[in-house]
């Protein structure tokens, strides 16, 4: 699926977009499918983004950054073109999970696009961090 041909990104589109964007993501997603796949086989966007974030966190701790820019560009696209559940999942289950960790927040911010940074700044104001 080409992003350019997609006006709106839905939860069912996430695997097709995310898997080729980040090295090792396919294996990680398959290994953690019980965490993000619904009982009826549907993709739960928040759980999927959480699983992706777990892999990113592990990669950041190991100083492995291959594919990070591409992945964060897709997260940015999800914030701009996603359905409400995709936007909420990208923000809450991916960005928040990375910025709320002292070992990943600075690295994550360095890769974020403008919409992601805007969301994180608003989240920090809301929680009283800034």
Beta strands, then each sheet from edge to edge (+ up, - down):
end
